[in-house]
Every structure is written in C-alpha cells, then in structure tokens.
Amino acid sequence: MRVEIRHPRLSDAVAYAAAVNRSAEHIGRWNPVEPDALPEMVRRQGDALRTFLIVTVEDGDFVGTCNVSNIVRGRFRNASLGYNSYLPYNGTGRMTEGMRLVVDACFTPESRGGLGLHRLEINVQPENAPSVAMAKRLGFRLEGFSPRMLFLQDAWRDHERYALTAEEWPGAGGGTVS
C-alpha cells in the first residue's frame, strides 16, 4: 500500500491548509474550499462524524480527506461518505487505495476498532465525473437521484445517490486505522 488512513489532529492544521490551498481550483468546482477548517473538524469528531485523512506511507503527505457523516446506529447502521482528493496525487490511484481503507474501516465491527456500519452512501453531483467514477470503482451502486439536495457554490445542487452494504464489500471487516 502506498497510503494509510488516520484521524486528524490539531497538529495537522498547517499541512491540511497547504493541501487544500494547492488543490483549491480542483476542489472548488464541487465543494467548498476551506483551508482553515481542520480545527473545527477535529472538534466535531464524535458519534455522528468521523474524519479520515488519507496520507502517503512514504512521507505522510495528504492525499485526501474522507468524512463519514450522518452516522446512524441501531437497526440502520448507515453513514454518508464525502471526500476530496488533493494535488499532486489526483489521478495516481492513491485516493482509491485510501477510500478502500476507509470503507473497510466503516464495515469493520466496533469490537475490532471499526465503525461497525452496515450501509454507506455517497451523494455526488452528476457532472462530477471523477467522484462518480470513484463511487463505481469502490463498487457502490446507483440508487437514485435527489434534486436540489445540497446548497453548494450559491445554488441548490442535484445529486446522484450511490450505496453499498457490508455484504457487497469484499473482505469486509479487516480495516485498521493508525
């Protein structure tokens, strides 16, 4: 593996801001560009939100970020994934490697250090071809269309809904987070 996943720390703020700033044009087409968001992100970690940083094994540089949000327990055990990749790693396969680790950690039972989820969703603007391709590479299936789902770039944006269950995930339950 060329990447690993870990949770963010306040000490990551400078490196996080640098990754977001160097990728602002890339990210800004689809998501807010918030280089100073890491301290608030760290503060918000809890039962409903878990953030994973995807970093290179070689030097710990930021490849991307994945938020596992809207975590619901009980009989549903579902969450939504939202992600950004950072330059210069876009298109190298490292983000896909990292997202596979995130999905595996989501499906790993809580007793083994994972989130113990059963179902994951990815909501993507249909025009965002790279994110649609990521969802498909990970094995998520298209479930539907949500008109005017999220307010982004000063307008309500349509999204396609993709989903995956633990039974559909090969090797579910072996993920670890450093």
Secondary structure as GFF3:
##gff-version 3
##sequence-region A 1 178
A	DSSP	beta_strand	3	6	.	.	.	ID=ss1
A	DSSP	three_ten_helix	10	12	.	.	.	ID=ss2
A	DSSP	alpha_helix	13	22	.	.	.	ID=ss3
A	DSSP	alpha_helix	24	28	.	.	.	ID=ss4
A	DSSP	alpha_helix	38	44	.	.	.	ID=ss5
A	DSSP	beta_strand	49	56	.	.	.	ID=ss6
A	DSSP	beta_strand	62	72	.	.	.	ID=ss7
A	DSSP	beta_strand	78	85	.	.	.	ID=ss8
A	DSSP	alpha_helix	94	107	.	.	.	ID=ss9
A	DSSP	three_ten_helix	110	112	.	.	.	ID=ss10
A	DSSP	beta_strand	119	124	.	.	.	ID=ss11
A	DSSP	alpha_helix	129	137	.	.	.	ID=ss12
A	DSSP	beta_strand	141	152	.	.	.	ID=ss13
A	DSSP	beta_strand	155	165	.	.	.	ID=ss14
A	DSSP	three_ten_helix	166	168	.	.	.	ID=ss15
###
